[in-house]
Amino acid sequence: MSLDGRIAGPGDDLSFLETVAGDGEDRDFDDFIAGIDALVVGSGTLRWLHGQGHDLPHRGLPIWLVSHDEALAARAAAADPDGTPVTRVEGELAEILDGIAAAGHARAWIGGGGDIAGQALAADRVDEVILTIAPTVLGAGPAVFDHPALEPRRFALAECREYGKGSVRLRWMRDRAQQATSFGR
Amino acid sequence: MSLDGRIAGPGDDLSFLETVAGDGEDRDFDDFIAGIDALVVGSGTLRWLHGQGHDLPHRGLPIWLVSHDEALAARAAAADPDGTPVTRVEGELAEILDGIAAAGHARAWIGGGGDIAGQALAADRVDEVILTIAPTVLGAGPAVFDHPALEPRRFALAECREYGKGSVRLRWMRDRAQQATSFGR
C-alpha cells in the first residue's frame, strides 16, 4: 500500500508500486507463494489484471474467483489449462473459505481487492496481514481493507523492518485474545 | 493511523487509539512538541475536539485555524487567553503556511484533518511525516492524507521501528530529488 494506506491511486493506477525498490528482496515473493495453497480474488482485481495484459494473477496456484461473471471465470480458466484451476464462487465469503479448506487448501492468499479483504476480516478469517508500504503518498484511492460495518480487529506485530531500499515491511498476526470490546465499545 | 490507513473509524470514532500501548514512550509526544512552533488545524478536527470536551488541541502552541467559522475561532481564542494565540485563516494553504513562516515559526505541525494534510502535500509543503500505526484494522473512515488530485509524492524512510508494545512508528522525509514523474507518468 501507499504511505497513506491506498492500494491504488485514482483510476486504479498502480504505478506507485514502481517506487518499491526491492533490492535484495528478489526471493521474497517466491518464498511467500511457496507457503500458499490457493488464491482468492475478486472480479475487480481480475478485470484490472486483464486490462494490463495478465490473464491470471499467478500460474499454478488454484484460484477461487469471487464473481457473478461467468465469462470472466471462463476466460481465466482457459488461460492455463495445464496447471491453474479456476473455481468461480459467489455468496458469503466465510462459506467460500470453508469450501477452500474442504478442498484441502490450508493457506489461502486473499489477493484483493479491499472489499474481499474486508469481507474476510468481517468473517474473522484473516490470520495474517503482510503489508509492504511504498515511500509514496497518493491522497486518494481504495484502501487495503474496505468494509462499511467492520468491528475493529486487533493484530499482534510479527515483523517490522525496512523492505528493500526505502520501503517498509510489516507483518501482523490476528490477535483473537484481544477483543475489540476491550477498548471503549 | 490504523493498520489500514484510517485516522478515525466511521462517525469519527477514535477509540482505536487506545490500542496504541505506548510503554516506555511517555516522553515521545513531549519531545515532538518541543520542536514545534505552531499548529495548523482544520475546523472539523477542532469541532471534534470540542465535542470531546477539549477546548484546544494543545495549550501554549500558537494555533492557525483553517476555517470560515468565526464563532469556532472565538471559542478557541477564549479558551486560554494567557498563552495560546489563535489565528483564524482561510484560503490557499500555501499562503497560510507562508503567513506562519512570516510570523517567525519555522516548524508547523499539520494537526489534521486529512484534507488539510492533503492540501499541504499538494502545495509540496510537507517536509516530514511521522506515522504511528495502531495494531487495529478499521475497514472504513478517513485517511491520513485526502486530496482528490494529488500528484504522487515521494518520501525517504528515516525511521522504522516498533512503537511501545505492538504498534509501529514510521518517519518519512520528503524526497524532492525523486520526482513523481520518474515512475510512469
HADDOCK unambig.tbl for C-alpha pairs under 7 A between the chains (distance, minus, plus):
assign (segid A and resid 4 and name CA) (segid B and resid 5 and name CA) 5.67 0.50 0.50
assign (segid A and resid 4 and name CA) (segid B and resid 143 and name CA) 6.72 0.50 0.50
assign (segid A and resid 4 and name CA) (segid B and resid 144 and name CA) 5.94 0.50 0.50
assign (segid A and resid 4 and name CA) (segid B and resid 145 and name CA) 6.15 0.50 0.50
assign (segid A and resid 5 and name CA) (segid B and resid 4 and name CA) 5.66 0.50 0.50
assign (segid A and resid 5 and name CA) (segid B and resid 5 and name CA) 4.18 0.50 0.50
assign (segid A and resid 15 and name CA) (segid B and resid 183 and name CA) 6.53 0.50 0.50
assign (segid A and resid 15 and name CA) (segid B and resid 184 and name CA) 6.20 0.50 0.50
assign (segid A and resid 18 and name CA) (segid B and resid 183 and name CA) 6.29 0.50 0.50
assign (segid A and resid 118 and name CA) (segid B and resid 139 and name CA) 6.42 0.50 0.50
assign (segid A and resid 135 and name CA) (segid B and resid 154 and name CA) 5.77 0.50 0.50
assign (segid A and resid 135 and name CA) (segid B and resid 155 and name CA) 5.12 0.50 0.50
assign (segid A and resid 135 and name CA) (segid B and resid 156 and name CA) 6.41 0.50 0.50
assign (segid A and resid 136 and name CA) (segid B and resid 152 and name CA) 6.36 0.50 0.50
assign (segid A and resid 136 and name CA) (segid B and resid 153 and name CA) 5.32 0.50 0.50
assign (segid A and resid 136 and name CA) (segid B and resid 154 and name CA) 4.52 0.50 0.50
assign (segid A and resid 136 and name CA) (segid B and resid 155 and name CA) 5.95 0.50 0.50
assign (segid A and resid 137 and name CA) (segid B and resid 152 and name CA) 5.63 0.50 0.50
assign (segid A and resid 137 and name CA) (segid B and resid 153 and name CA) 5.23 0.50 0.50
assign (segid A and resid 137 and name CA) (segid B and resid 154 and name CA) 6.72 0.50 0.50
assign (segid A and resid 138 and name CA) (segid B and resid 150 and name CA) 6.55 0.50 0.50
assign (segid A and resid 138 and name CA) (segid B and resid 152 and name CA) 4.98 0.50 0.50
assign (segid A and resid 138 and name CA) (segid B and resid 153 and name CA) 6.97 0.50 0.50
assign (segid A and resid 139 and name CA) (segid B and resid 118 and name CA) 6.41 0.50 0.50
assign (segid A and resid 139 and name CA) (segid B and resid 145 and name CA) 5.09 0.50 0.50
assign (segid A and resid 139 and name CA) (segid B and resid 146 and name CA) 4.65 0.50 0.50
assign (segid A and resid 139 and name CA) (segid B and resid 147 and name CA) 4.87 0.50 0.50
assign (segid A and resid 139 and name CA) (segid B and resid 148 and name CA) 6.69 0.50 0.50
assign (segid A and resid 139 and name CA) (segid B and resid 150 and name CA) 5.92 0.50 0.50
assign (segid A and resid 140 and name CA) (segid B and resid 146 and name CA) 5.97 0.50 0.50
assign (segid A and resid 140 and name CA) (segid B and resid 147 and name CA) 6.04 0.50 0.50
assign (segid A and resid 140 and name CA) (segid B and resid 148 and name CA) 5.81 0.50 0.50
assign (segid A and resid 143 and name CA) (segid B and resid 4 and name CA) 6.70 0.50 0.50
assign (segid A and resid 144 and name CA) (segid B and resid 4 and name CA) 5.91 0.50 0.50
assign (segid A and resid 145 and name CA) (segid B and resid 4 and name CA) 6.14 0.50 0.50
assign (segid A and resid 145 and name CA) (segid B and resid 139 and name CA) 5.08 0.50 0.50
assign (segid A and resid 146 and name CA) (segid B and resid 139 and name CA) 4.65 0.50 0.50
assign (segid A and resid 146 and name CA) (segid B and resid 140 and name CA) 5.97 0.50 0.50
assign (segid A and resid 147 and name CA) (segid B and resid 139 and name CA) 4.87 0.50 0.50
assign (segid A and resid 147 and name CA) (segid B and resid 140 and name CA) 6.03 0.50 0.50
assign (segid A and resid 148 and name CA) (segid B and resid 139 and name CA) 6.69 0.50 0.50
assign (segid A and resid 148 and name CA) (segid B and resid 140 and name CA) 5.80 0.50 0.50
assign (segid A and resid 150 and name CA) (segid B and resid 138 and name CA) 6.54 0.50 0.50
assign (segid A and resid 150 and name CA) (segid B and resid 139 and name CA) 5.92 0.50 0.50
assign (segid A and resid 152 and name CA) (segid B and resid 136 and name CA) 6.36 0.50 0.50
assign (segid A and resid 152 and name CA) (segid B and resid 137 and name CA) 5.63 0.50 0.50
assign (segid A and resid 152 and name CA) (segid B and resid 138 and name CA) 4.99 0.50 0.50
assign (segid A and resid 153 and name CA) (segid B and resid 136 and name CA) 5.33 0.50 0.50
assign (segid A and resid 153 and name CA) (segid B and resid 137 and name CA) 5.22 0.50 0.50
assign (segid A and resid 153 and name CA) (segid B and resid 138 and name CA) 6.98 0.50 0.50
assign (segid A and resid 154 and name CA) (segid B and resid 135 and name CA) 5.77 0.50 0.50
assign (segid A and resid 154 and name CA) (segid B and resid 136 and name CA) 4.52 0.50 0.50
assign (segid A and resid 154 and name CA) (segid B and resid 137 and name CA) 6.71 0.50 0.50
assign (segid A and resid 155 and name CA) (segid B and resid 135 and name CA) 5.12 0.50 0.50
assign (segid A and resid 155 and name CA) (segid B and resid 136 and name CA) 5.95 0.50 0.50
assign (segid A and resid 156 and name CA) (segid B and resid 135 and name CA) 6.42 0.50 0.50
assign (segid A and resid 156 and name CA) (segid B and resid 166 and name CA) 6.08 0.50 0.50
assign (segid A and resid 157 and name CA) (segid B and resid 166 and name CA) 5.23 0.50 0.50
assign (segid A and resid 157 and name CA) (segid B and resid 167 and name CA) 6.96 0.50 0.50
assign (segid A and resid 160 and name CA) (segid B and resid 161 and name CA) 6.35 0.50 0.50
assign (segid A and resid 160 and name CA) (segid B and resid 162 and name CA) 6.63 0.50 0.50
assign (segid A and resid 161 and name CA) (segid B and resid 160 and name CA) 6.34 0.50 0.50
assign (segid A and resid 161 and name CA) (segid B and resid 161 and name CA) 6.99 0.50 0.50
assign (segid A and resid 162 and name CA) (segid B and resid 160 and name CA) 6.63 0.50 0.50
assign (segid A and resid 166 and name CA) (segid B and resid 156 and name CA) 6.08 0.50 0.50
assign (segid A and resid 166 and name CA) (segid B and resid 157 and name CA) 5.25 0.50 0.50
assign (segid A and resid 167 and name CA) (segid B and resid 157 and name CA) 6.96 0.50 0.50
assign (segid A and resid 183 and name CA) (segid B and resid 15 and name CA) 6.52 0.50 0.50
assign (segid A and resid 183 and name CA) (segid B and resid 18 and name CA) 6.20 0.50 0.50
assign (segid A and resid 184 and name CA) (segid B and resid 15 and name CA) 6.19 0.50 0.50
